[in-house]
Amino acid sequence: MGRGIEKGLQTQPLLKEIEKLAEYKQFLTDTSVLIYLSKANIMNKFAETYKIIITDNVYKEIKRKQDDIFSTISAEIKKNNIIVKNINNNKLNGEESLYYYYKNFNKSPIISDDIKIIKKLINENIPFTSTPMVPILLYIKKILQKKECRGKINDIFSNGFYTKTVKDYVNAILEIL
């Protein structure tokens, strides 16, 4: 069996999951997702396509920066594309507050790159994805062309800390679309 076919077979289940996620109307996201999508200049398209829910803890982490990313997020909040939910628990960091919000209030899929949270999500069979898959969601929704999708994924990779395995997997998914 050729390498390309093997990659396609290995990524088919994930592709089906991503296609299923693309059907959702909203996502819960953490701080790093907002940062990487903003740096890749894709936050606006994502926020116009899906409702984004963040906790007040995530908002506080973004607000500390008071930079262009904060401005981008604030603009989307004003347009009601990002909704900030108060969880009344300042002891949790952004990622933990997102998990808490999911468990107690809203069962929308989670987008996170935090390995501790991802392990919990996998163990509890909670729907999730990571930031590099967001351009693929937008490609599936016909918001991005394939070339632009690839460019945005590369932008995310250049700003984040992703393993070779993650990069290879995301690129393999993109190849079979």
mmCIF file of the C-alpha atoms, coordinates in Angstrom:
data_MODEL
# 
_entry.id   MODEL 
# 
loop_
_atom_site.group_PDB 
_atom_site.id 
_atom_site.type_symbol 
_atom_site.label_atom_id 
_atom_site.label_alt_id 
_atom_site.label_comp_id 
_atom_site.label_asym_id 
_atom_site.label_entity_id 
_atom_site.label_seq_id 
_atom_site.pdbx_PDB_ins_code 
_atom_site.Cartn_x 
_atom_site.Cartn_y 
_atom_site.Cartn_z 
_atom_site.occupancy 
_atom_site.B_iso_or_equiv 
_atom_site.pdbx_formal_charge 
_atom_site.auth_seq_id 
_atom_site.auth_comp_id 
_atom_site.auth_asym_id 
_atom_site.auth_atom_id 
_atom_site.pdbx_PDB_model_num 
ATOM 1   C CA . MET A 1 1   ? 0.000   0.000  0.000  1.00 0.00 ? 1   MET A CA 1 
ATOM 2   C CA . GLY A 1 2   ? 1.376   3.444  -0.911 1.00 0.00 ? 2   GLY A CA 1 
ATOM 3   C CA . ARG A 1 3   ? 2.256   5.937  1.810  1.00 0.00 ? 3   ARG A CA 1 
ATOM 4   C CA . GLY A 1 4   ? -0.383  8.415  0.659  1.00 0.00 ? 4   GLY A CA 1 
ATOM 5   C CA . ILE A 1 5   ? -3.090  5.769  0.851  1.00 0.00 ? 5   ILE A CA 1 
ATOM 6   C CA . GLU A 1 6   ? -1.915  4.693  4.315  1.00 0.00 ? 6   GLU A CA 1 
ATOM 7   C CA . LYS A 1 7   ? -2.058  8.300  5.520  1.00 0.00 ? 7   LYS A CA 1 
ATOM 8   C CA . GLY A 1 8   ? -5.533  8.665  4.038  1.00 0.00 ? 8   GLY A CA 1 
ATOM 9   C CA . LEU A 1 9   ? -6.770  5.529  5.805  1.00 0.00 ? 9   LEU A CA 1 
ATOM 10  C CA . GLN A 1 10  ? -5.290  6.669  9.116  1.00 0.00 ? 10  GLN A CA 1 
ATOM 11  C CA . THR A 1 11  ? -6.831  10.135 8.880  1.00 0.00 ? 11  THR A CA 1 
ATOM 12  C CA . GLN A 1 12  ? -10.309 9.102  7.650  1.00 0.00 ? 12  GLN A CA 1 
ATOM 13  C CA . PRO A 1 13  ? -11.784 8.706  11.171 1.00 0.00 ? 13  PRO A CA 1 
ATOM 14  C CA . LEU A 1 14  ? -10.438 12.103 12.207 1.00 0.00 ? 14  LEU A CA 1 
ATOM 15  C CA . LEU A 1 15  ? -11.729 13.694 9.006  1.00 0.00 ? 15  LEU A CA 1 
ATOM 16  C CA . LYS A 1 16  ? -15.216 12.364 9.790  1.00 0.00 ? 16  LYS A CA 1 
ATOM 17  C CA . GLU A 1 17  ? -14.958 13.871 13.287 1.00 0.00 ? 17  GLU A CA 1 
ATOM 18  C CA . ILE A 1 18  ? -13.838 17.228 11.886 1.00 0.00 ? 18  ILE A CA 1 
ATOM 19  C CA . GLU A 1 19  ? -16.704 17.209 9.371  1.00 0.00 ? 19  GLU A CA 1 
ATOM 20  C CA . LYS A 1 20  ? -19.077 16.506 12.268 1.00 0.00 ? 20  LYS A CA 1 
ATOM 21  C CA . LEU A 1 21  ? -17.554 19.354 14.298 1.00 0.00 ? 21  LEU A CA 1 
ATOM 22  C CA . ALA A 1 22  ? -17.967 21.722 11.337 1.00 0.00 ? 22  ALA A CA 1 
ATOM 23  C CA . GLU A 1 23  ? -21.749 21.272 11.682 1.00 0.00 ? 23  GLU A CA 1 
ATOM 24  C CA . TYR A 1 24  ? -21.826 22.806 15.163 1.00 0.00 ? 24  TYR A CA 1 
ATOM 25  C CA . LYS A 1 25  ? -22.911 26.428 15.559 1.00 0.00 ? 25  LYS A CA 1 
ATOM 26  C CA . GLN A 1 26  ? -20.629 27.370 18.458 1.00 0.00 ? 26  GLN A CA 1 
ATOM 27  C CA . PHE A 1 27  ? -17.390 26.428 20.191 1.00 0.00 ? 27  PHE A CA 1 
ATOM 28  C CA . LEU A 1 28  ? -15.852 26.936 23.607 1.00 0.00 ? 28  LEU A CA 1 
ATOM 29  C CA . THR A 1 29  ? -12.292 28.245 23.232 1.00 0.00 ? 29  THR A CA 1 
ATOM 30  C CA . ASP A 1 30  ? -9.358  28.971 25.484 1.00 0.00 ? 30  ASP A CA 1 
ATOM 31  C CA . THR A 1 31  ? -6.781  31.743 25.483 1.00 0.00 ? 31  THR A CA 1 
ATOM 32  C CA . SER A 1 32  ? -4.151  30.181 23.209 1.00 0.00 ? 32  SER A CA 1 
ATOM 33  C CA . VAL A 1 33  ? -6.767  29.506 20.528 1.00 0.00 ? 33  VAL A CA 1 
ATOM 34  C CA . LEU A 1 34  ? -7.754  33.173 20.477 1.00 0.00 ? 34  LEU A CA 1 
ATOM 35  C CA . ILE A 1 35  ? -4.118  34.255 20.348 1.00 0.00 ? 35  ILE A CA 1 
ATOM 36  C CA . TYR A 1 36  ? -3.093  31.907 17.517 1.00 0.00 ? 36  TYR A CA 1 
ATOM 37  C CA . LEU A 1 37  ? -6.195  32.615 15.429 1.00 0.00 ? 37  LEU A CA 1 
ATOM 38  C CA . SER A 1 38  ? -5.657  36.358 15.875 1.00 0.00 ? 38  SER A CA 1 
ATOM 39  C CA . LYS A 1 39  ? -1.983  36.116 14.917 1.00 0.00 ? 39  LYS A CA 1 
ATOM 40  C CA . ALA A 1 40  ? -2.941  34.114 11.825 1.00 0.00 ? 40  ALA A CA 1 
ATOM 41  C CA . ASN A 1 41  ? -5.505  36.824 10.896 1.00 0.00 ? 41  ASN A CA 1 
ATOM 42  C CA . ILE A 1 42  ? -8.330  34.310 10.859 1.00 0.00 ? 42  ILE A CA 1 
ATOM 43  C CA . MET A 1 43  ? -10.180 35.245 14.063 1.00 0.00 ? 43  MET A CA 1 
ATOM 44  C CA . ASN A 1 44  ? -12.716 37.416 12.263 1.00 0.00 ? 44  ASN A CA 1 
ATOM 45  C CA . LYS A 1 45  ? -13.703 34.693 9.778  1.00 0.00 ? 45  LYS A CA 1 
ATOM 46  C CA . PHE A 1 46  ? -13.928 32.133 12.547 1.00 0.00 ? 46  PHE A CA 1 
ATOM 47  C CA . ALA A 1 47  ? -16.020 34.432 14.757 1.00 0.00 ? 47  ALA A CA 1 
ATOM 48  C CA . GLU A 1 48  ? -18.331 35.331 11.866 1.00 0.00 ? 48  GLU A CA 1 
ATOM 49  C CA . THR A 1 49  ? -18.872 31.653 11.039 1.00 0.00 ? 49  THR A CA 1 
ATOM 50  C CA . TYR A 1 50  ? -19.252 30.231 14.548 1.00 0.00 ? 50  TYR A CA 1 
ATOM 51  C CA . LYS A 1 51  ? -20.375 31.675 17.866 1.00 0.00 ? 51  LYS A CA 1 
ATOM 52  C CA . ILE A 1 52  ? -17.379 31.609 20.200 1.00 0.00 ? 52  ILE A CA 1 
ATOM 53  C CA . ILE A 1 53  ? -17.888 31.221 23.914 1.00 0.00 ? 53  ILE A CA 1 
ATOM 54  C CA . ILE A 1 54  ? -15.144 32.056 26.388 1.00 0.00 ? 54  ILE A CA 1 
ATOM 55  C CA . THR A 1 55  ? -15.186 32.236 30.155 1.00 0.00 ? 55  THR A CA 1 
ATOM 56  C CA . ASP A 1 56  ? -14.460 35.382 32.090 1.00 0.00 ? 56  ASP A CA 1 
ATOM 57  C CA . ASN A 1 57  ? -11.198 33.715 33.160 1.00 0.00 ? 57  ASN A CA 1 
ATOM 58  C CA . VAL A 1 58  ? -10.122 33.392 29.511 1.00 0.00 ? 58  VAL A CA 1 
ATOM 59  C CA . TYR A 1 59  ? -11.142 37.001 28.914 1.00 0.00 ? 59  TYR A CA 1 
ATOM 60  C CA . LYS A 1 60  ? -9.016  38.152 31.872 1.00 0.00 ? 60  LYS A CA 1 
ATOM 61  C CA . GLU A 1 61  ? -5.987  36.332 30.440 1.00 0.00 ? 61  GLU A CA 1 
ATOM 62  C CA . ILE A 1 62  ? -6.476  38.041 27.064 1.00 0.00 ? 62  ILE A CA 1 
ATOM 63  C CA . LYS A 1 63  ? -7.166  41.420 28.680 1.00 0.00 ? 63  LYS A CA 1 
ATOM 64  C CA . ARG A 1 64  ? -3.818  41.363 30.521 1.00 0.00 ? 64  ARG A CA 1 
ATOM 65  C CA . LYS A 1 65  ? -2.035  41.714 27.192 1.00 0.00 ? 65  LYS A CA 1 
ATOM 66  C CA . GLN A 1 66  ? -3.755  44.950 26.077 1.00 0.00 ? 66  GLN A CA 1 
ATOM 67  C CA . ASP A 1 67  ? -2.388  44.543 22.544 1.00 0.00 ? 67  ASP A CA 1 
ATOM 68  C CA . ASP A 1 68  ? -3.692  43.985 19.010 1.00 0.00 ? 68  ASP A CA 1 
ATOM 69  C CA . ILE A 1 69  ? -4.999  40.562 19.998 1.00 0.00 ? 69  ILE A CA 1 
ATOM 70  C CA . PHE A 1 70  ? -7.037  42.084 22.813 1.00 0.00 ? 70  PHE A CA 1 
ATOM 71  C CA . SER A 1 71  ? -8.362  44.670 20.343 1.00 0.00 ? 71  SER A CA 1 
ATOM 72  C CA . THR A 1 72  ? -9.386  41.937 17.888 1.00 0.00 ? 72  THR A CA 1 
ATOM 73  C CA . ILE A 1 73  ? -11.133 39.927 20.606 1.00 0.00 ? 73  ILE A CA 1 
ATOM 74  C CA . SER A 1 74  ? -12.844 43.037 22.022 1.00 0.00 ? 74  SER A CA 1 
ATOM 75  C CA . ALA A 1 75  ? -14.166 43.938 18.567 1.00 0.00 ? 75  ALA A CA 1 
ATOM 76  C CA . GLU A 1 76  ? -15.670 40.454 18.180 1.00 0.00 ? 76  GLU A CA 1 
ATOM 77  C CA . ILE A 1 77  ? -17.215 40.701 21.656 1.00 0.00 ? 77  ILE A CA 1 
ATOM 78  C CA . LYS A 1 78  ? -18.813 44.026 20.691 1.00 0.00 ? 78  LYS A CA 1 
ATOM 79  C CA . LYS A 1 79  ? -20.225 42.375 17.534 1.00 0.00 ? 79  LYS A CA 1 
ATOM 80  C CA . ASN A 1 80  ? -21.611 39.607 19.762 1.00 0.00 ? 80  ASN A CA 1 
ATOM 81  C CA . ASN A 1 81  ? -19.536 36.993 17.885 1.00 0.00 ? 81  ASN A CA 1 
ATOM 82  C CA . ILE A 1 82  ? -17.666 36.143 21.075 1.00 0.00 ? 82  ILE A CA 1 
ATOM 83  C CA . ILE A 1 83  ? -19.703 35.671 24.222 1.00 0.00 ? 83  ILE A CA 1 
ATOM 84  C CA . VAL A 1 84  ? -18.025 35.983 27.633 1.00 0.00 ? 84  VAL A CA 1 
ATOM 85  C CA . LYS A 1 85  ? -19.592 33.778 30.313 1.00 0.00 ? 85  LYS A CA 1 
ATOM 86  C CA . ASN A 1 86  ? -19.005 34.436 34.001 1.00 0.00 ? 86  ASN A CA 1 
ATOM 87  C CA . ILE A 1 87  ? -18.315 31.252 35.960 1.00 0.00 ? 87  ILE A CA 1 
ATOM 88  C CA . ASN A 1 88  ? -17.611 32.913 39.342 1.00 0.00 ? 88  ASN A CA 1 
ATOM 89  C CA . ASN A 1 89  ? -14.496 30.852 39.975 1.00 0.00 ? 89  ASN A CA 1 
ATOM 90  C CA . ASN A 1 90  ? -11.256 32.852 39.916 1.00 0.00 ? 90  ASN A CA 1 
ATOM 91  C CA . LYS A 1 91  ? -9.177  29.877 41.062 1.00 0.00 ? 91  LYS A CA 1 
ATOM 92  C CA . LEU A 1 92  ? -9.259  28.272 37.632 1.00 0.00 ? 92  LEU A CA 1 
ATOM 93  C CA . ASN A 1 93  ? -6.988  29.231 34.746 1.00 0.00 ? 93  ASN A CA 1 
ATOM 94  C CA . GLY A 1 94  ? -8.477  29.773 31.281 1.00 0.00 ? 94  GLY A CA 1 
ATOM 95  C CA . GLU A 1 95  ? -8.264  26.152 30.154 1.00 0.00 ? 95  GLU A CA 1 
ATOM 96  C CA . GLU A 1 96  ? -9.607  24.776 33.433 1.00 0.00 ? 96  GLU A CA 1 
ATOM 97  C CA . SER A 1 97  ? -12.469 27.293 33.407 1.00 0.00 ? 97  SER A CA 1 
ATOM 98  C CA . LEU A 1 98  ? -13.406 26.181 29.907 1.00 0.00 ? 98  LEU A CA 1 
ATOM 99  C CA . TYR A 1 99  ? -13.610 22.559 31.022 1.00 0.00 ? 99  TYR A CA 1 
ATOM 100 C CA . TYR A 1 100 ? -15.626 23.616 34.085 1.00 0.00 ? 100 TYR A CA 1 
ATOM 101 C CA . TYR A 1 101 ? -18.019 25.613 31.910 1.00 0.00 ? 101 TYR A CA 1 
ATOM 102 C CA . TYR A 1 102 ? -18.495 22.658 29.564 1.00 0.00 ? 102 TYR A CA 1 
ATOM 103 C CA . LYS A 1 103 ? -19.215 20.257 32.432 1.00 0.00 ? 103 LYS A CA 1 
ATOM 104 C CA . ASN A 1 104 ? -21.652 22.582 34.202 1.00 0.00 ? 104 ASN A CA 1 
ATOM 105 C CA . PHE A 1 105 ? -23.332 24.797 31.619 1.00 0.00 ? 105 PHE A CA 1 
ATOM 106 C CA . ASN A 1 106 ? -22.726 24.234 27.913 1.00 0.00 ? 106 ASN A CA 1 
ATOM 107 C CA . LYS A 1 107 ? -21.984 21.090 25.920 1.00 0.00 ? 107 LYS A CA 1 
ATOM 108 C CA . SER A 1 108 ? -20.518 22.794 22.851 1.00 0.00 ? 108 SER A CA 1 
ATOM 109 C CA . PRO A 1 109 ? -17.259 21.325 21.504 1.00 0.00 ? 109 PRO A CA 1 
ATOM 110 C CA . ILE A 1 110 ? -14.020 22.678 22.910 1.00 0.00 ? 110 ILE A CA 1 
ATOM 111 C CA . ILE A 1 111 ? -11.052 24.031 20.997 1.00 0.00 ? 111 ILE A CA 1 
ATOM 112 C CA . SER A 1 112 ? -7.839  23.849 22.996 1.00 0.00 ? 112 SER A CA 1 
ATOM 113 C CA . ASP A 1 113 ? -4.143  23.101 22.557 1.00 0.00 ? 113 ASP A CA 1 
ATOM 114 C CA . ASP A 1 114 ? -3.545  22.436 26.258 1.00 0.00 ? 114 ASP A CA 1 
ATOM 115 C CA . ILE A 1 115 ? -2.395  18.826 26.640 1.00 0.00 ? 115 ILE A CA 1 
ATOM 116 C CA . LYS A 1 116 ? -3.791  18.437 30.183 1.00 0.00 ? 116 LYS A CA 1 
ATOM 117 C CA . ILE A 1 117 ? -7.250  19.506 29.060 1.00 0.00 ? 117 ILE A CA 1 
ATOM 118 C CA . ILE A 1 118 ? -7.039  17.451 25.859 1.00 0.00 ? 118 ILE A CA 1 
ATOM 119 C CA . LYS A 1 119 ? -6.267  14.308 27.889 1.00 0.00 ? 119 LYS A CA 1 
ATOM 120 C CA . LYS A 1 120 ? -9.359  14.960 30.035 1.00 0.00 ? 120 LYS A CA 1 
ATOM 121 C CA . LEU A 1 121 ? -11.482 15.536 26.945 1.00 0.00 ? 121 LEU A CA 1 
ATOM 122 C CA . ILE A 1 122 ? -10.277 12.302 25.355 1.00 0.00 ? 122 ILE A CA 1 
ATOM 123 C CA . ASN A 1 123 ? -10.823 10.307 28.565 1.00 0.00 ? 123 ASN A CA 1 
ATOM 124 C CA . GLU A 1 124 ? -14.347 11.678 28.943 1.00 0.00 ? 124 GLU A CA 1 
ATOM 125 C CA . ASN A 1 125 ? -15.225 11.465 25.237 1.00 0.00 ? 125 ASN A CA 1 
ATOM 126 C CA . ILE A 1 126 ? -15.911 15.208 25.042 1.00 0.00 ? 126 ILE A CA 1 
ATOM 127 C CA . PRO A 1 127 ? -15.928 16.640 21.497 1.00 0.00 ? 127 PRO A CA 1 
ATOM 128 C CA . PHE A 1 128 ? -12.903 18.821 20.836 1.00 0.00 ? 128 PHE A CA 1 
ATOM 129 C CA . THR A 1 129 ? -10.323 19.904 18.317 1.00 0.00 ? 129 THR A CA 1 
ATOM 130 C CA . SER A 1 130 ? -7.219  22.060 18.309 1.00 0.00 ? 130 SER A CA 1 
ATOM 131 C CA . THR A 1 131 ? -6.335  25.407 16.781 1.00 0.00 ? 131 THR A CA 1 
ATOM 132 C CA . PRO A 1 132 ? -4.639  24.095 13.587 1.00 0.00 ? 132 PRO A CA 1 
ATOM 133 C CA . MET A 1 133 ? -7.912  22.401 12.646 1.00 0.00 ? 133 MET A CA 1 
ATOM 134 C CA . VAL A 1 134 ? -9.868  25.686 12.646 1.00 0.00 ? 134 VAL A CA 1 
ATOM 135 C CA . PRO A 1 135 ? -8.833  26.593 9.065  1.00 0.00 ? 135 PRO A CA 1 
ATOM 136 C CA . ILE A 1 136 ? -9.963  23.112 8.025  1.00 0.00 ? 136 ILE A CA 1 
ATOM 137 C CA . LEU A 1 137 ? -13.351 23.736 9.668  1.00 0.00 ? 137 LEU A CA 1 
ATOM 138 C CA . LEU A 1 138 ? -13.571 26.963 7.658  1.00 0.00 ? 138 LEU A CA 1 
ATOM 139 C CA . TYR A 1 139 ? -12.534 25.140 4.480  1.00 0.00 ? 139 TYR A CA 1 
ATOM 140 C CA . ILE A 1 140 ? -15.273 22.544 5.047  1.00 0.00 ? 140 ILE A CA 1 
ATOM 141 C CA . LYS A 1 141 ? -17.766 25.408 5.493  1.00 0.00 ? 141 LYS A CA 1 
ATOM 142 C CA . LYS A 1 142 ? -16.485 26.899 2.199  1.00 0.00 ? 142 LYS A CA 1 
ATOM 143 C CA . ILE A 1 143 ? -15.233 30.056 3.928  1.00 0.00 ? 143 ILE A CA 1 
ATOM 144 C CA . LEU A 1 144 ? -11.596 29.428 2.922  1.00 0.00 ? 144 LEU A CA 1 
ATOM 145 C CA . GLN A 1 145 ? -10.092 28.106 -0.287 1.00 0.00 ? 145 GLN A CA 1 
ATOM 146 C CA . LYS A 1 146 ? -7.636  25.232 0.096  1.00 0.00 ? 146 LYS A CA 1 
ATOM 147 C CA . LYS A 1 147 ? -4.548  27.392 -0.569 1.00 0.00 ? 147 LYS A CA 1 
ATOM 148 C CA . GLU A 1 148 ? -5.657  29.971 2.012  1.00 0.00 ? 148 GLU A CA 1 
ATOM 149 C CA . CYS A 1 149 ? -6.483  27.167 4.448  1.00 0.00 ? 149 CYS A CA 1 
ATOM 150 C CA . ARG A 1 150 ? -2.965  25.758 4.094  1.00 0.00 ? 150 ARG A CA 1 
ATOM 151 C CA . GLY A 1 151 ? -1.462  29.234 4.594  1.00 0.00 ? 151 GLY A CA 1 
ATOM 152 C CA . LYS A 1 152 ? -3.489  29.833 7.771  1.00 0.00 ? 152 LYS A CA 1 
ATOM 153 C CA . ILE A 1 153 ? -2.470  26.431 9.137  1.00 0.00 ? 153 ILE A CA 1 
ATOM 154 C CA . ASN A 1 154 ? 1.173   27.315 8.492  1.00 0.00 ? 154 ASN A CA 1 
ATOM 155 C CA . ASP A 1 155 ? 0.666   30.674 10.248 1.00 0.00 ? 155 ASP A CA 1 
ATOM 156 C CA . ILE A 1 156 ? -0.770  28.868 13.271 1.00 0.00 ? 156 ILE A CA 1 
ATOM 157 C CA . PHE A 1 157 ? 2.121   26.394 13.253 1.00 0.00 ? 157 PHE A CA 1 
ATOM 158 C CA . SER A 1 158 ? 4.647   29.225 13.138 1.00 0.00 ? 158 SER A CA 1 
ATOM 159 C CA . ASN A 1 159 ? 3.067   30.942 16.166 1.00 0.00 ? 159 ASN A CA 1 
ATOM 160 C CA . GLY A 1 160 ? 2.305   27.900 18.299 1.00 0.00 ? 160 GLY A CA 1 
ATOM 161 C CA . PHE A 1 161 ? 4.199   24.992 19.755 1.00 0.00 ? 161 PHE A CA 1 
ATOM 162 C CA . TYR A 1 162 ? 3.127   21.891 17.870 1.00 0.00 ? 162 TYR A CA 1 
ATOM 163 C CA . THR A 1 163 ? 4.869   18.564 17.594 1.00 0.00 ? 163 THR A CA 1 
ATOM 164 C CA . LYS A 1 164 ? 5.893   17.072 14.268 1.00 0.00 ? 164 LYS A CA 1 
ATOM 165 C CA . THR A 1 165 ? 3.196   14.437 14.808 1.00 0.00 ? 165 THR A CA 1 
ATOM 166 C CA . VAL A 1 166 ? 0.470   17.091 15.098 1.00 0.00 ? 166 VAL A CA 1 
ATOM 167 C CA . LYS A 1 167 ? 1.790   18.936 12.054 1.00 0.00 ? 167 LYS A CA 1 
ATOM 168 C CA . ASP A 1 168 ? 1.960   15.735 9.998  1.00 0.00 ? 168 ASP A CA 1 
ATOM 169 C CA . TYR A 1 169 ? -1.562  14.758 11.025 1.00 0.00 ? 169 TYR A CA 1 
ATOM 170 C CA . VAL A 1 170 ? -3.074  18.137 10.196 1.00 0.00 ? 170 VAL A CA 1 
ATOM 171 C CA . ASN A 1 171 ? -1.280  18.194 6.839  1.00 0.00 ? 171 ASN A CA 1 
ATOM 172 C CA . ALA A 1 172 ? -2.459  14.649 6.090  1.00 0.00 ? 172 ALA A CA 1 
ATOM 173 C CA . ILE A 1 173 ? -6.064  15.714 6.754  1.00 0.00 ? 173 ILE A CA 1 
ATOM 174 C CA . LEU A 1 174 ? -5.619  18.696 4.458  1.00 0.00 ? 174 LEU A CA 1 
ATOM 175 C CA . GLU A 1 175 ? -4.229  16.446 1.713  1.00 0.00 ? 175 GLU A CA 1 
ATOM 176 C CA . ILE A 1 176 ? -7.305  14.195 1.660  1.00 0.00 ? 176 ILE A CA 1 
ATOM 177 C CA . LEU A 1 177 ? -9.850  17.037 1.607  1.00 0.00 ? 177 LEU A CA 1 
# 
